[in-house]
Amino acid sequence: MYTIGLDSGSTTTKGVLFSNEELIDKYLIPTAGNPKGAMSEVVDYFKRSYVLDELKLVTTGYGRKLLPADLAVTEITCHGKGAEFLRPGVKQVIDIGGQDCKTIQLNGKGNVVEFSMNDRCAAGTGRFVEVMMRTLGEDISDLDHFVQDAKPVTINSMCTVFAESEVISLISKGEDREDIALGVLHSIAQRISSQYSKLRPIRGEEVLFTGGLSKSATFAKVLEQYVAAPVKRDDLSQYAGAIGAAQIGIKKLS
C-alpha cells in the first residue's frame, strides 16, 4: 500500500510518499496563497512519478480539509508522530513554521502529552525572520552565512511592524546588518523559550527542532542557549507534519 502524507502550511506545502513503512520520496513547494492548488500539485507529482495501485491520502495543516482525503488529522498529532519517526523516543519538540510556533511534549512514543501554540502573531515565526531579513536587504536562505561572524544587537520589539521600524533605526545608527540579524534570532529564541518553559520541560532532555526555520544551524545553536537543552535537527525536519500524517494513515487505513 502507498500512503501520501500531505502537510498544508501557510508558506510551504510538504508531501511524503511511503510504500508500506518505507519512505520513498518527498516533495515541497511554496503554498503561494493557493493551498488547495499546492496540495493538488504535490499529489499530482507523486502520481506522475510512480505507479500507485493502492493509494491512501492523509492530510494535515491549515488546508487539510480542502482536498478529498482518506483521513484528515490535526497538525499537533501529526507533528508528534513525525517527531517519533525522525527521532524515536524524543519527548520534546519545537516546531517553527511560517505562521506559527508549536512547543510539544510527547510521552516517548509519539503521543502528545501537552502543547502550546502561538498562532495569533507573526513574532517568533519564520515569517518574522523573513520580514526582518528582507528589511536588511538579504534573503532568508542565506541566513547562516550572513550571521556567521556576527555579534548580536539587542532587539526589543517583537511585534513585526515595530521590530521592522527598530531594525531600520539600528541601520541608520550604523549597526552592522549581520549583528542586527543575529539579534533578531536571539529575540525570537528568547520568546520561544518562554513558550517552551510553560510546558514544564524536562531539563537537559534533548529537543527536536522541526519546521522551516530548522534548516538554520545557527538558529538551532542560539535556541540551545535559551532552552538549556541539546537542540537536534534532521534532514527531514521540515517534513515532520507530513511524515506524521503518513504514519497515522499507515496504522489506521491498512
Secondary structure, DSSP 4 states (H G I P E B T S, - for coil): -EEEEEEE-SSEEEEEEEETTEEEEEEEEE-TT-HHHHHHHHHHHHHHHS--SSEEEEEEETTTTSS--SEE--HHHHHHHHHHHHSTT--EEEEE-SS-EEEEEE-SSS-EEEEEEE-S-STTSHHHHHHHHHHTT--GGGHHHHTTT--PPP----SHHHHHHHHHHHHHTT--HHHHHHHHHHHHHHHHHHHHHTT---TT--EEEESGGGG-HHHHHHHHHHHTS-EE--TTGGGHHHHHHHHHHHHHH-
